[in-house]
Amino acid sequence: MNTELLDISKHLSYHSLAVKISIIVSTHARPASLARLLSSLAPQLVRGRHELFVAENGTPAPGQIEPADIELMHLHDAQPGKCRVQNRAIALAGGEVVVLLDDDLVVAPDYVAAVQRFFDDYPQFAAMKGRILAAEDPLSIAGSMAPYLDLPMVDHGEEVLEVRGVMGANMAFRASALRMVGPFDERLGPGAGGHEEETELSGRLRHAGLRIGYAPRALVLHEVDPARAVRARFIRVARERGYCRTLHERHSQGKVALNIAIAAIRLTLARAFNASLVRIAREERRLAVAQGMRDGLMRTGK
């Protein structure tokens, strides 16, 4: 396995050259998925132009990295917290562009070149929301429970366009933009609050007058894990999202109570009229998010 000392020496040698793109892969206890992602990235990396970090958190000891011969810097933090270890990697990154990927993806064969073209061709954008499609047909994997998969899919079509925010599984930033707005909020994201870290950072980018673009060619394929297709998990995640919103946004108890009442009525009507499971799941999520916001306001005393 690569040692951190060896990887740091490689990292420092990169900085003697003009690094264009730093790629940070966040990972937690998914060695097989990580290996697939790194194998898809490895042929695209050019020494001196690209550098690769594996940012691992929440495991007792650093995991074995496969393929073993890929050149990278392996950061490990036993304490849970995706944002914290991402921020460590960002602080070390030397690229003009910083790419952040989750570990349960495979990148398209021209992914790295597509990211570079996006930032070269569209200087008006400080950040990139990449395209995310399912690696397999969700219905064939999860069957009737597919609406509860809650995969982070992104598909706004074939044209570059301006969007309000990035998606955490496949996003990139100009390093200068991250220096301007600051690091990820470590109260949020997996291992902490659970979610919303990319939403909070997107808001700071917009507040600073910076723009975010959708890059259709920066494509990744997301694993379809049937273990995600569980209603209880779906509701829990939605409730966590609502809680996280109260950590970085201002909400009144009255407005949240109204949202809960409206969401409950919508869900009741959907069930009464035998709506599709897709519609019912959407209304269940709406209600759970609102309930999570109530939880957050109660915990923080706002």
Buried (B, 14 or more C-beta within 10 A) or exposed (E): EBEBEEBBEBBEEBEEEEBBBBBBBBBBEBBEBBBBBBBBBBEBBEEEBBBBBBBBBBBEEBBEBBEEEBBBBBBBBEEBBBBBBBBBBBEBBBBBBBBBBBBBBBBBEBBBBBBBBBBEEBEEBBBBBBBBEBBEEBBEBBEEBBBBBBBBBBEEEEEBEEBEBBBBBBBBBBBEBBEBBEBBBBBBBBBBBBBBBBBBBBBBBBEEEBBBBBBBBBBBBBBBBEEBBBBEBBBBBBBBBBBBBBBBEEBEEEEBBEBBEEBBEBBEEBEEEEBEBEBBBBBBBBBBBBBBBBBBBEEEEE
